[in-house]
Amino acid sequence: MIRCIIVDDEPLAQEVLETHLRRFGQLELVAKCPNAIEAFKVLHDERIDLMFLDIRMPSISGIDFLKSLKSPPKVIFTTAYSEYALTGFELDGVDYLLKPVSYDRFETSMKKLFRVLPDKQTVLKNYTYFKVSGKLVKVMHADLLFAQSVKDYILLKTTKGNLLTHMTMKNLAILLPGEMFVRVHRSYIVNISHIETIDKNMVKVAGVPITIGDNYKTNLLGIGQDKK
């Protein structure tokens, strides 16, 4: 899990980000800090991978706070003022979110984050934690046969059994490594190494036939050539 903190003096802004974090999954919110002083204490005591940092805060601005840190975590700036964007990127920020932050914009920011994290934090490279029945369950990518969308949930078909997690296919596609998984239908993502057969309109994974959606056929072109 990616461990993060929110540093923002506005309770509503904290609430919005926390809601997005919980919806997205894969990020553990360690603390919400209303100012830089409290954030500094958390950074000193905890391993933090990511900081959502407001720029305009009382006493110490987010920019001054970041400059004071010797080894800061990855930073995503949050602010209501677009004029700070250039400064944010000059300080090597992963992204710059303008308030109010929409969930779609938050997802885009997560994609950027996963591209810059070292080896995608290694955790994301080999396995992913999924929330199942109130607890986190580790699923090795090699064991995940395919994922199927079932209303507001994802059914994870693994070599060890089935798991049901509350997540969207869009989020899952972001989390799983593209070199191992391919989306073949709006409701299915499959593990490439577990594909048994491919024909014009269907793939078979672990004996299960899965229809290939018209909008996803090009995703399988290279794979089909490899399997000939």
Secondary structure by P-SEA (a helix, b strand, c coil): ccccccccccaaaaaaaaaaaaaacccccccccccaaaaaaaaacccccccccccccccccaaaaaaacccccbbbbbcccccaaaaaaaacccccccccccaaaaaaaaaaaaacccccccccccbbbbbcccbbbbbccccccbbbbcccbbbbbcccbbbbbbccaaaaaacccccccccccccccccccccccccccccccccbbbbbcccccccaaaaaaaac
